[in-house]
């Protein structure tokens, strides 16, 4: 696999790759810009520094000796985004439950490298050990770490006893008494606040305390007044509606407890509240139980160590086959797929996210959206520009347009025809720089 990628890359790199070159010219390619507009053939794209400088349907005369890429027969699209991640390495599962993992940085870096190898150039970590994820974010932004862009919540904010309250959550129970704890959270500079608004009681999950609506509204206002967007974990239409009318900016999950109403789909279209898809986390159990051979696909073999694959296909598979939760979530995933299809058809804003910690999982998420009946061209936008909208960064990320940051994939086939073609990655450009995927800390390179 490593040799094959090298041959492909060498075949279309035409110009200089000397140190110090700060521009890239992609010539005569097919552009899929991420906005939902039709693909355009015969396009020339000039990258200067980390920005997209010019896009035109004729040759570009660039005077600074750019690195030239032959785009004939290739397809250029924005880098993919996974907007619901809990990066591994921060915590580990023990008999006592989740515990902080003191030596997990390398696990985290390997997960980040699996995203890059899979064409994912931005992730949002929706809750983790703050010191772990925020230090990685700082290293990525300072250039010390080869990584996708990291946006992070740090610790979530929730009500005592509610979802995530025992997993490095900032617990609040009254207003204005919550303000000092929120100020301490804000001091860590979260990119987005994540709240949990979940009482459970569905499937095999017991009831738990629920964040009061009036307290949630105060918290949302407090963060918005400081320029910070918000998202919420909710799983039912009723709770999602309450959160939306309390002022929440985005929804971290689809509705999974049951079919949505037509009115909810219309409201999502009217309000344009982004909803993250996270189908993969529930379907992951039954997929392994029934089809362990999926781990033999190229992206998994390239990014997951062989011993881990062996354990997943044997020991973990047997555990999943015995769990009632596995089969409950198989049913619920189909309901969530139908709900997402209806919201997309109505004109709502869906955003790709997995609730997992690997690059290949994002591609599975896109497959599940396609299986739900969502057109491939829509899925491209769901995995790119809609993600930037979720982050509040649509002016600078998420599409290939002049002036935007150059996070770009070069593919060997058209993803708007078949979303699986988004796996046909021949080059990854992040922040205007062509990445050397053979230097990543992954099994394919060891």
C-alpha positions as CSV (number, residue, x, y, z in Angstrom):
1,X,0.0,0.0,0.0
2,X,2.8,2.4,0.9
3,X,4.6,1.8,-2.4
4,X,1.4,2.1,-4.4
5,X,0.6,5.5,-2.9
6,X,4.1,6.7,-3.7
7,X,3.8,5.7,-7.3
8,X,0.5,7.5,-7.7
9,X,1.8,10.7,-6.1
10,X,4.9,10.7,-8.2
11,X,2.8,10.3,-11.3
12,X,1.0,13.6,-11.0
13,X,3.6,15.8,-9.3
14,X,5.2,17.7,-12.2
15,X,7.0,20.7,-10.8
16,X,9.4,21.7,-8.1
17,X,9.1,20.3,-4.6
18,X,12.1,22.2,-3.3
19,X,12.2,23.4,0.3
20,X,10.9,26.9,0.6
21,X,8.3,26.5,-2.2
22,X,5.2,28.2,-0.8
23,X,2.6,27.7,-3.6
24,X,0.9,24.8,-5.3
25,X,-0.8,24.8,-8.7
26,X,-3.3,22.1,-9.4
27,X,-3.8,22.0,-13.2
28,X,-6.7,20.9,-15.4
29,X,-8.7,19.0,-12.7
30,X,-12.3,18.5,-11.8
31,X,-13.4,20.7,-9.0
32,X,-16.0,19.6,-6.4
33,X,-16.0,22.7,-4.2
34,X,-18.1,21.5,-1.3
35,X,-20.9,24.0,-1.7
36,X,-23.2,21.6,-3.5
37,X,-22.7,23.2,-6.9
38,X,-22.1,20.8,-9.8
39,X,-18.5,19.5,-10.4
40,X,-16.6,21.7,-12.9
41,X,-14.0,20.2,-15.3
42,X,-10.8,21.8,-16.6
43,X,-10.1,23.9,-13.5
44,X,-6.8,25.4,-12.3
45,X,-6.4,26.1,-8.6
46,X,-3.5,28.1,-7.2
47,X,-2.6,27.9,-3.5
48,X,-0.4,30.6,-2.0
49,X,0.7,30.0,1.5
50,X,-2.2,28.4,3.3
51,X,-4.9,30.1,1.2
52,X,-6.7,29.4,-2.1
53,X,-5.5,32.2,-4.2
54,X,-7.1,31.7,-7.6
55,X,-9.6,29.3,-9.2
56,X,-10.2,29.6,-13.0
57,X,-11.0,27.5,-16.1
58,X,-7.8,28.5,-17.9
59,X,-4.1,28.1,-17.2
60,X,-2.7,30.3,-14.4
61,X,0.6,32.0,-14.8
62,X,2.3,31.8,-11.4
63,X,5.6,33.6,-11.1
64,X,6.9,32.0,-7.9
65,X,7.8,28.6,-9.3
66,X,5.0,26.6,-7.7
67,X,4.8,22.9,-7.2
68,X,2.7,21.7,-10.1
69,X,0.2,18.9,-9.8
70,X,-1.3,17.3,-12.9
71,X,-5.0,17.1,-12.1
72,X,-6.1,15.4,-15.3
73,X,-8.4,12.6,-14.4
74,X,-8.4,13.7,-10.8
75,X,-11.1,15.1,-8.6
76,X,-10.4,17.9,-6.0
77,X,-12.6,18.4,-3.0
78,X,-12.3,20.0,0.4
79,X,-10.8,18.0,3.3
80,X,-13.3,15.9,5.2
81,X,-14.5,16.8,8.7
82,X,-15.5,14.6,11.6
83,X,-17.4,16.8,13.9
84,X,-18.0,14.4,16.8
85,X,-14.9,12.7,18.2
86,X,-13.7,11.5,21.6
87,X,-10.0,11.1,20.8
88,X,-8.5,8.0,22.3
89,X,-5.6,8.3,24.6
90,X,-7.3,10.5,27.2
91,X,-9.1,7.8,29.0
92,X,-9.1,4.0,29.3
93,X,-11.7,1.6,30.4
94,X,-11.1,-0.2,33.7
95,X,-13.3,-2.5,35.9
96,X,-14.1,0.7,37.8
97,X,-15.2,2.6,34.7
98,X,-13.5,5.2,32.6
99,X,-10.2,6.5,34.1
100,X,-7.7,9.0,32.9
101,X,-4.9,7.4,30.8
102,X,-1.6,8.9,31.9
103,X,0.5,7.6,29.0
104,X,-2.0,8.0,26.2
105,X,-0.4,10.8,24.0
106,X,1.0,8.4,21.4
107,X,-2.4,6.6,21.1
108,X,-3.9,10.0,20.5
109,X,-1.3,11.0,17.9
110,X,-1.8,7.7,16.1
111,X,-5.6,8.3,16.0
112,X,-4.9,11.8,14.6
113,X,-2.7,10.4,11.9
114,X,-5.4,7.9,11.0
115,X,-7.6,10.9,10.3
116,X,-5.1,12.5,8.0
117,X,-4.5,9.2,6.1
118,X,-8.2,9.0,5.6
119,X,-8.5,12.5,4.3
120,X,-9.9,14.1,7.4
121,X,-8.4,17.5,7.9
122,X,-10.6,18.8,10.8
123,X,-12.0,17.2,13.9
124,X,-14.1,18.4,16.8
125,X,-13.5,16.6,20.1
126,X,-16.9,16.6,21.9
127,X,-15.6,15.8,25.4
128,X,-12.3,14.5,26.8
129,X,-9.7,15.0,29.6
130,X,-9.0,18.7,29.2
131,X,-5.3,18.6,29.7
132,X,-4.9,15.8,27.2
133,X,-7.0,17.2,24.3
134,X,-6.2,20.9,24.8
135,X,-2.4,20.2,24.8
136,X,-2.7,18.3,21.5
137,X,-4.8,21.2,20.1
138,X,-2.1,23.7,21.2
139,X,0.6,21.6,19.6
140,X,-1.4,21.3,16.3
141,X,-2.0,25.0,16.2
142,X,1.7,25.9,16.9
143,X,2.9,23.5,14.2
144,X,4.6,21.1,16.6
145,X,2.2,18.3,15.7
146,X,1.2,16.8,12.3
147,X,-2.5,16.5,12.8
148,X,-5.9,17.5,11.5
149,X,-7.2,20.8,12.8
150,X,-8.4,20.2,16.4
151,X,-11.5,21.9,17.7
152,X,-12.3,20.9,21.3
153,X,-14.8,21.3,24.1
154,X,-12.4,20.1,26.8
155,X,-14.8,19.1,29.6
156,X,-18.5,19.1,29.0
157,X,-20.9,21.0,31.1
158,X,-23.8,19.1,32.7
159,X,-26.0,18.6,35.7
160,X,-24.9,16.4,38.6
161,X,-25.7,12.8,37.8
162,X,-26.6,13.5,34.2
163,X,-25.0,12.1,31.1
164,X,-21.2,12.6,31.3
165,X,-21.2,14.1,34.7
166,X,-18.7,11.5,36.0
167,X,-16.5,11.8,32.9
168,X,-14.5,15.0,33.5
169,X,-17.6,17.1,33.3
170,X,-18.1,20.6,34.7
171,X,-21.1,20.1,37.0
172,X,-23.5,22.9,37.6
173,X,-26.9,22.9,39.4
174,X,-28.0,26.5,39.9
175,X,-27.7,30.1,38.6
176,X,-25.8,32.3,39.2
177,X,-23.8,29.9,41.4
178,X,-22.6,28.2,38.2
179,X,-20.7,31.2,37.0
180,X,-17.3,30.6,38.7
181,X,-17.2,27.0,37.3
182,X,-18.2,28.2,33.8
183,X,-15.5,30.9,33.9
184,X,-12.9,28.3,34.8
185,X,-14.1,26.3,31.8
186,X,-14.1,29.3,29.5
187,X,-10.5,30.2,30.7
188,X,-9.4,27.0,28.9
189,X,-10.7,28.5,25.6
190,X,-13.1,25.8,24.4
191,X,-14.0,26.1,20.7
192,X,-17.5,25.0,21.4
193,X,-19.5,24.4,24.7
194,X,-21.1,20.9,24.9
195,X,-24.0,20.4,27.2
196,X,-25.8,17.1,27.9
197,X,-29.6,17.1,28.0
198,X,-30.4,13.4,28.5
199,X,-32.6,11.6,31.0
200,X,-32.3,8.2,29.2
201,X,-34.9,5.6,30.1
202,X,-34.8,4.1,26.6
203,X,-33.4,0.8,25.6
204,X,-31.6,-0.8,28.5
205,X,-30.5,2.6,29.9
206,X,-31.8,3.7,33.4
207,X,-33.3,7.1,34.1
208,X,-30.8,9.8,35.2
209,X,-31.1,13.4,36.4
210,X,-31.8,16.0,33.6
211,X,-30.4,19.5,33.3
212,X,-33.2,22.0,34.0
213,X,-34.2,24.0,30.9
214,X,-33.9,27.4,32.6
215,X,-30.4,26.6,33.7
216,X,-29.5,25.4,30.2
217,X,-30.8,28.6,28.8
218,X,-28.7,30.8,31.1
219,X,-25.6,28.7,30.3
220,X,-26.1,29.0,26.5
221,X,-26.6,32.8,26.8
222,X,-23.5,33.1,29.0
223,X,-21.3,31.3,26.4
224,X,-22.8,33.0,23.4
225,X,-22.3,36.4,25.0
226,X,-18.6,35.5,25.1
227,X,-18.5,34.4,21.4
228,X,-18.6,30.7,22.0
229,X,-21.0,28.4,20.1
230,X,-22.9,25.6,21.8
231,X,-24.0,22.0,21.1
232,X,-26.1,19.6,23.1
233,X,-26.3,15.8,23.5
234,X,-30.0,14.9,23.2
235,X,-31.6,11.8,21.7
236,X,-35.4,12.6,21.5
237,X,-37.4,15.0,19.4
238,X,-38.9,16.5,22.5
239,X,-35.6,17.2,24.2
240,X,-34.0,18.5,21.0
241,X,-36.9,20.9,20.5
242,X,-36.5,22.2,24.1
243,X,-32.8,22.7,23.6
244,X,-33.3,24.6,20.3
245,X,-35.9,26.9,21.8
246,X,-33.5,27.5,24.8
247,X,-31.1,28.8,22.2
248,X,-28.7,26.0,21.5
249,X,-26.6,26.5,18.3
250,X,-26.2,22.9,17.2
251,X,-27.3,19.3,18.0
252,X,-24.5,16.8,18.7
253,X,-26.6,13.7,17.7
254,X,-29.5,12.7,15.5
255,X,-32.9,11.8,17.0
256,X,-32.6,8.1,17.7
257,X,-35.3,7.2,20.2
258,X,-38.1,7.1,17.5
259,X,-39.3,8.5,14.2
260,X,-39.4,12.3,14.0
261,X,-42.6,14.2,13.1
262,X,-42.9,16.1,9.8
263,X,-43.1,19.3,11.9
264,X,-39.7,18.6,13.4
265,X,-38.2,18.1,9.9
266,X,-39.7,21.4,8.8
267,X,-38.5,23.2,11.9
268,X,-34.9,21.9,11.3
269,X,-35.1,23.3,7.8
270,X,-36.5,26.6,8.9
271,X,-34.0,27.2,11.7
272,X,-31.0,25.6,10.0
273,X,-29.7,24.2,13.3
274,X,-26.8,21.8,12.4
275,X,-27.3,18.2,13.5
276,X,-24.4,15.8,13.7
277,X,-25.1,12.4,12.3
278,X,-23.2,9.9,14.6
279,X,-24.7,6.8,13.0
280,X,-21.5,4.9,13.2
281,X,-21.2,4.7,17.0
282,X,-24.5,2.7,17.3
283,X,-24.0,0.6,14.1
284,X,-20.4,-0.3,15.1
285,X,-21.6,-3.1,17.4
286,X,-23.7,-5.1,15.0
287,X,-21.3,-4.5,12.2
288,X,-18.5,-6.2,14.0
289,X,-20.8,-8.9,15.3
290,X,-22.1,-9.7,11.8
291,X,-19.4,-8.6,9.4
292,X,-15.9,-8.6,11.0
293,X,-14.4,-8.8,7.6
294,X,-14.9,-5.1,7.2
295,X,-11.7,-4.7,9.2
296,X,-9.8,-6.2,6.3
297,X,-10.5,-3.2,4.1
298,X,-7.5,-1.1,3.1
299,X,-8.1,1.9,5.3
300,X,-8.5,-0.2,8.4
301,X,-5.4,-2.4,7.7
302,X,-3.4,0.8,7.0
303,X,-4.4,2.5,10.2
304,X,-5.2,-0.2,12.8
305,X,-2.5,-2.5,14.2
306,X,-2.9,-6.1,13.1
307,X,-3.1,-7.4,16.7
308,X,-5.9,-5.0,17.5
309,X,-7.8,-6.2,14.4
310,X,-7.3,-9.8,15.5
311,X,-8.7,-9.0,18.9
312,X,-11.7,-7.1,17.5
313,X,-12.5,-9.9,15.1
314,X,-12.4,-12.6,17.8
315,X,-12.7,-11.6,21.4
316,X,-14.5,-8.3,21.0
317,X,-16.8,-9.7,18.4
318,X,-17.9,-12.5,20.7
319,X,-18.7,-9.9,23.4
320,X,-20.8,-7.8,21.1
321,X,-22.7,-10.8,19.9
322,X,-23.8,-11.5,23.4
323,X,-24.9,-7.9,24.3
324,X,-28.5,-7.0,24.0
325,X,-27.4,-3.4,23.4
326,X,-25.8,-4.5,20.1
327,X,-29.1,-5.6,18.6
328,X,-31.1,-2.7,20.2
329,X,-28.7,-0.2,18.5
330,X,-29.0,-2.0,15.2
331,X,-32.7,-1.3,15.1
332,X,-32.2,2.3,16.4
333,X,-29.6,3.0,13.7
334,X,-32.2,2.4,11.0
335,X,-34.6,4.8,12.7
336,X,-31.9,7.5,13.0
337,X,-31.0,7.0,9.3
338,X,-34.7,7.6,8.3
339,X,-34.8,10.7,10.5
340,X,-31.6,12.1,8.9
341,X,-32.9,11.4,5.4
342,X,-36.1,13.3,6.2
343,X,-34.3,16.3,7.7
344,X,-31.9,16.5,4.7
345,X,-34.8,16.2,2.2
346,X,-36.6,19.0,4.0
347,X,-33.6,21.3,3.7
348,X,-32.0,20.9,7.2
349,X,-28.3,21.0,7.9
350,X,-26.6,17.7,8.6
351,X,-23.0,17.4,9.7
352,X,-20.8,14.3,9.5
353,X,-19.6,13.0,12.8
354,X,-18.9,9.5,14.2
355,X,-18.6,9.6,18.0
356,X,-15.5,7.5,17.5
357,X,-11.7,7.9,17.2
358,X,-10.4,6.9,13.8
359,X,-10.3,8.1,10.3
360,X,-11.9,5.1,8.6
361,X,-15.0,5.5,10.9
362,X,-15.8,8.7,9.1
363,X,-16.0,6.9,5.8
364,X,-18.3,4.4,7.3
365,X,-20.5,7.3,8.5
366,X,-20.7,8.5,4.9
367,X,-21.6,5.0,3.7
368,X,-24.5,4.9,6.2
369,X,-25.8,8.2,5.0
370,X,-25.7,6.9,1.5
371,X,-27.6,3.7,2.6
372,X,-30.2,6.0,4.2
373,X,-30.9,7.4,0.7
374,X,-29.1,10.7,0.9
375,X,-27.4,11.5,-2.5
376,X,-23.7,11.4,-2.7
377,X,-23.4,15.0,-3.8
378,X,-25.3,16.0,-0.6
379,X,-23.0,13.9,1.5
380,X,-20.0,15.7,0.2
381,X,-21.4,18.9,1.6
382,X,-22.4,17.2,4.8
383,X,-18.8,16.1,5.3
384,X,-17.2,19.5,4.4
385,X,-19.0,22.9,4.3
386,X,-21.7,21.9,6.7
387,X,-19.1,21.0,9.2
388,X,-17.5,24.4,8.9
389,X,-21.0,25.9,9.5
390,X,-21.3,23.8,12.6
391,X,-18.0,25.3,13.9
392,X,-19.0,28.8,12.9
393,X,-16.0,28.8,10.5
394,X,-17.8,28.7,7.2
395,X,-16.1,31.9,6.0
396,X,-12.6,30.3,6.1
397,X,-13.1,26.5,6.0
398,X,-15.1,23.8,4.4
399,X,-15.1,24.6,0.7
400,X,-12.7,25.3,-2.2
401,X,-13.3,29.0,-2.8
402,X,-10.9,31.9,-3.3
403,X,-9.6,33.3,-0.1
404,X,-10.4,30.2,2.0
405,X,-7.8,28.1,3.9
406,X,-6.4,25.3,1.6
407,X,-7.5,22.0,3.2
408,X,-7.9,19.9,0.1
409,X,-8.1,16.2,-1.1
410,X,-7.0,15.0,-4.5
411,X,-9.0,11.9,-5.4
412,X,-8.8,9.3,-8.1
413,X,-12.6,9.1,-8.7
414,X,-15.7,11.2,-8.3
415,X,-17.3,11.2,-4.8
416,X,-20.5,12.8,-6.1
417,X,-21.2,9.7,-8.1
418,X,-20.3,7.2,-5.3
419,X,-19.4,8.5,-1.9
420,X,-17.0,5.5,-1.5
421,X,-14.8,7.3,-4.0
422,X,-13.9,9.7,-1.2
423,X,-11.6,6.8,-0.1
424,X,-9.7,7.1,-3.4
425,X,-7.2,9.5,-1.8
426,X,-4.1,10.3,-3.8
427,X,-2.9,13.4,-1.9
428,X,-3.9,15.4,1.2
429,X,-3.2,19.1,1.5
430,X,-3.7,20.7,4.9
431,X,-3.2,24.5,5.5
432,X,-1.7,24.8,2.0
433,X,1.0,22.1,2.6
434,X,1.2,18.8,0.8
435,X,1.4,16.1,3.5
436,X,3.8,13.2,3.3
437,X,1.5,10.5,4.5
438,X,4.4,8.0,4.6
439,X,5.8,9.8,7.7
440,X,2.6,9.2,9.8
441,X,2.8,6.9,12.8
442,X,0.6,4.2,11.3
443,X,0.9,0.4,10.6
444,X,1.1,1.0,6.9
445,X,4.3,2.9,7.4
446,X,5.9,0.5,10.0
